[in-house]
Amino acid sequence: MSNDLKLLGEKIINEKEVFAESITEKITSGRSYLDDEKIKKWRIELFQFFGDIFTKDEDTVLKEVRPWMKSIAENTVSFGLSVDEAMNNLPKYRSLLWDFFETQIKESDISASTVLQATKNVDVILEEIMKIYSQHYVQQNERLMEAAQESIQELSVPVVPIAGNIAVLPITGEIDTHRAKMVMEKSLEQSRELKLKYLIIDVSGVPMVDTMVSHHIFQVINALRLLGVEAILTGLSPAIAQTVVSLGVNFSNVKTFATLQQALVEIGIRYDLDTSSSSIAERLTKQKQNT
């Protein structure tokens, strides 16, 4: 490390509060939820790192920068600070330091080669900051997307109580391995909580029932049976029924009905009153709209 570089580093460290004030004047943010004092503290610490990179070993400084930047990223990303907004501010630090280097060339007779090396050192810090923030931003958004997907999947597995110890599980859309797991968890959980005796699984909204889907349905039915819940399958269309038969899938051990109404009649719920069937239909319709 040359003496000139160390001199530059020491000057930056000694004037880090002044640099922080100067960069604050250059950067304006409408994000009032970020505490001004905290931001000022971060900026002072950053200029400390800029000074350290001229006076210490590069690897040593970067080891200090990484946990510091990760902590800041956790604070700012959670408030919705985008990568673009964060990255747009970094060149302003570079510009401020370039002005400082230019002044030092004139006042302290610092060589151009020293300034070139100083610029490279500054870029090392800025590039590390950009990398860490970008990585954390991507990871945070992936976590949010997974959480949102999980919520959507939970809403897509509604167990609807309709009378006493009877409930209906209307399934719509395709059933993959992840969703099948969700169906299993929610049906067992709700069956236990509602103390169900019957759970009618309506698959009229499932576009295709193949070997894999049949396997998932059988797993759910067998798990419910272990809890003492009788699962009844409804909604198999003629086309799907033909497909299931051609695939050699055996539903002989499962009660199946073409319609939900037939299943309800089988287990003792009569449709003597139109209001009864209307009430059940309304509940299922409302549940599907919510999902």
Secondary structure, DSSP 4 states (H G I P E B T S, - for coil): --HHHHHHHHHHHHTHHHHHHHHHHH-----TTS-HHHHHHHHHHHHHHHHHHHHS-HHHHHHHHHHHHHHHHHHHHTTT--HHHHHHHHHHHHHHHHHHHHHHHHHH---HHHHHHHHHHHHHHHHHHHHHHHHHHHHHHHHHHHHHHHHHHHHTS--EEEETTEEEEEEES---HHHHHHHHHHHHHHHHHHT-SEEEEEEEE-S---HHHHHHHHHHHHHHHHTT-EEEEE---HHHHHHHHHTT---TTSEEESSHHHHHHHTT----SHHHHHHHHHHHHHHHHH-
